[in-house]
Amino acid sequence: MEAQLRRAQKLEALGRLAAGIAHEINNPLAFVIANLQYVRRAIDLPPEELARAPLEELSSALAEACVGGERIKQIVRDLKAFAQPHDESLAVVDVRPVLDFSLKMAAAEIRRRAQLVTRFEEVPAVWAISGRLEQVFVNLLVNAAQAIAPGAVDQNQIRVTVRTLDDDVAVEISDTGAGIPPANLDRIFDPFFTTKPVGVGTGLGLSICHSIVTAFGGDLTVESEEGKGSTFRVTLPHATRAGESEPSHAPALRLPQPARLLVVDAEPSVAKAIRRVLSGHKVQTADGGVEALALVAAHPFDLVLYDIMTRDLPPADMYRRLQEAGRGLEKKLVLTAAGALGPELARLVAEAGIPCVDKPFDAGEIELLLQARAG
């Protein structure tokens, strides 16, 4: 029964997350598609009409489409960080961008019930796992929204505050909802205890949140007054380990200009797009890993962009085959990924120091990649 309830809690959280994601992606996607269709219609005009097309308006439409694409890209990257199962080690985390993402995911619940008020102060980083913190914040935000009856948005608030509290970083989520009866305050973090109607809550959400926060050395507390609202406070100790607050960077590579690149991608249209944006370099494409190996043996490529979904030769096999070929060819390998790596590939990437670039990426990111890979 406990396992079934935990599964129900996960499905409930997944449903909320999916609703938030759909809203966050569909909004920018709407104006991305509309702007691209506008530009496409203009380009398809006869030459004499195209010459009279408003270039400033076309340029503006493309710029807005790029902005929308960047918004969608950031949402997807946040989701990958949230969902990636192998990313389970503690790291230095700034709670503010984690909260920004959580607020986006809970926005659909909040906007129907209350006005959102935020105040983020400058705070030190904490030791945590960002995906787990997002799980905590999304749960607390949705609970705050559900404590407020819909229909009186102007009369209710959900306040989110980030501040320092003694030696800790404090995140406070307050609502003007129904509050919690005093008799329930001592049981609010107990497993399976819930005040929600049957079928709405499993009673595990706050218990799991409390377990996550305490595992990071922090605490989760609540203050509430029945009929006036509640404040949940997450406190976390700030990161103090010397020398671990800055991310490590790959050594710089001095590539010849133009560089010679090999692109292997499971999606032909992606490979074609990469070749277009890298028109200043000598770019060759391959349909799969076997063909790529033959090309690498015959030509001195400076970099090999290799999609982790390449079917005929998985990236781990590609890396080992390049190692066996000698000449340091494995140092030319850069993986590209549209989804999570998975634990085994993530381990190889970490141990071998193989760069991995998230899709979608633009020309600027690829140019930076060319300068960041050690040769």
Helices and strands as residue ranges (DSSP letters): H 2-43, H 47-50, H 55-83, E 91-93, H 95-111, E 115-120, E 126-128, H 130-146, G 153-155, E 157-165, E 168-175, H 182-185, H 205-215, E 219-225, E 229-237, E 260-264, H 268-277, E 282-286, H 289-298, E 303-307, H 315-325, G 329-332, E 333-337, H 343-352, E 356-358, H 363-372
